[in-house]
Amino acid sequence: MRPTEIQGAPHSGEQAEPAEGDSYEEVVGVLAGMRGVLRAEPSVVLPGKAANQIHTLTATESQNKAAQVLAALARAEVGQAAPATRRPFSLPLLRWLVAALMLLAAMVPFWAPELFGEPAPLVVGSETALAAQAIEDLGRDGTPRRPVLMVIDYEPGQAAELSPVAEVFARHILRLGLPVVTVGTAPGSAGVAEQVLTRSAQDMSNVSGFDYEPYTHLVNLGYLPGGGVGVVEFAVDPRRVFLSDFSGHGDALWDQPALAGVESLSDFGALVIVSGSPEGARAWIEQTAFINADHPIVIAASAGAGPLLRPYLASQGGPVDGMVTGLRAAAQYERHAGLVGDATERWSATGGILLMAAIVILIGNVLAGLSRLRLRR
């Protein structure tokens, strides 16, 4: 603030100056009605409009027409919307019909399996046939009777696709009279491995009448943490990595019949990797190549991870002897090994659903074409 008037007595010989004043009066705020108040902003910064237009907008004729069309659409949309009329309740009969047909196609293979064909036959030199042959060679005369290490590298969410493959491997190994040792490298894989071993032993017991006992024919070591580093440590010294198994049994674990004589990865007869991602299988293949060079390696992968692991096959210069990819290949493996299990049943159900889906799509396209022809006429 400043005083509205400055008055003082003039000195001798000087003429009295007129009083200094300010006619500005504040109109807003707490200082409203007071004079001599400094203005909040000078007049030079008050908003205004430039006298001269600096930039001009250049638009073509087509752009002007498009803008007019857009403006017309915007004007047409402005207005009161009509209330939506409630339609009477109606059942989507067509959708329910399609769902019923799909459900029927999924159930028929279990009721009448002879109505659907068998999985595609194996051809000589296929990946699945090589995998089955690599496991079958472990039971030949003169081959050392060593346990087989099965790596379970998938989560429970992938069990529907990969558990049938893991179970057919386990049943094939048990039929040869070899112990199966599992290790899980995914956080939730240890429980999946326990389920795979339990179901496989039960199925083989129902077929052969032989009781497969834990620590003699079946061992689940549990979860192996650490990624690639954990794989290397297990390959070098598994006894130091696992002091107890999945069930907590630690007293003389490595003295049990299934694990006796196992000092490193090279003491296993074969390495079977069941993986839902290519990264997990790569870790075992690449990090253990210097130890497991003389033993067969077999991979079971999901349909999505299979193409990324195919370069590791021995036919392409890699260390892998065979590979089973997807549910269809698992069903082929069962047929080739003379086993019957979930893979064949699930593949039959999948084939029935795919066949029915193709039929529904074909009928829908035919009906849509006929309706269009009728409208044109």
C-alpha positions, 0 to 999 in steps of 0.5 A: 500500500501507499498513501493516497496523499503526500503533503508537507510544508514547502521549503523557503523559496520553493513552490508547493507541489500538488498532492500526489494521488491515485484514483484507482479503487480496489473492487475485489478481495479484502481490500475492496473500497480502498484507494492507493492499493498496488494493482495485482497485475499490470495492464500489460499482462491482462488477457486480450486478443492479438490484433494481427493473426499470426498463423493461418489454418490451411485446409483442403476442400476434402478436409472441409467436407469431412469436417462438415460431415463430422459437424453434422453428425455431432449436431444429429447426436445432440438431442433427447435419447428415446427410452429403450424398450424392454424386449420380452424375455427370450431364450437364446435357443441357438446358443443352447443348441450349440452348447448341447452339441459340444457337450454331447461330442465331448461325452460320446467318446467316453460312452462309445469310444469305437465311434471315433478313430484312433490317434494318428499312427506313428511313422518311422523316425518321428519325434514321439517314436524316438522318445518311446524307443529311448525309454524302452532301451533302458530295459534291455538286457545288459543295460545298467538298472539305474533310476530315471530322473523326471523333471516336472517343470510346470504349474498346476494350471498346465496339468491338464495338458502335461500331466497325461504325458508325465504319467505315461512316461512314469508308467512306461518306466515303472513297467520296465522295473526302473525307479522313478525319481522326480524333482520340481523346478517350478514353485507349484510343481512338487505337488504336481509331481506327487500326484503324477507318481501316485496316479501312475503307481496306482494305474500300474498296480491295477494292471499288473497287480504289483505294489510299487512302494515309495523309496523303492520304486518312487521318490519325489525329492520336491522343489529345486529352487535357484533356476539354472544355478540350482540345476548345476548344483543338483547335477554336481552334488544332489545329496547336498541339495536335498537333505529330505524329500517332499514328504519330509523324510530325511533319515538316510534318504540317499541310502534308500533302494531307489537312490542308492549309488546316486552321487551326481546326475550321471548316475541316473539312467536317463533324464526326462524333462516335462516342461511347460515353458522353453526356458525351464527345459533349456536350463536342464539341457544346457547346464547339464550337458557336460555331465549327462552327455552319455545318457538319453534325454527326452523332452515332453513339452506343451504345444506352445513350447514344442517348436522352440525346443525342436532345435535341441533334437538329435536329428538336428544336431542337439543332445535330445533323443526324442520329444513328445509335444502336446496331447496328440503326441502323448496319445501316440506315445501310449499307443506305441508303448502299449499303454492305455491312459488319460492321454488317449481318452482326452485326445478322443474327447478333444477330437470329438469336440473339434469335429463337432465344431467343424460341423457347426461352422459348416452348417452355419455358413451354409445357412447364412449363404442360403439366407443371403440368396433368399434376400437378393431374390 
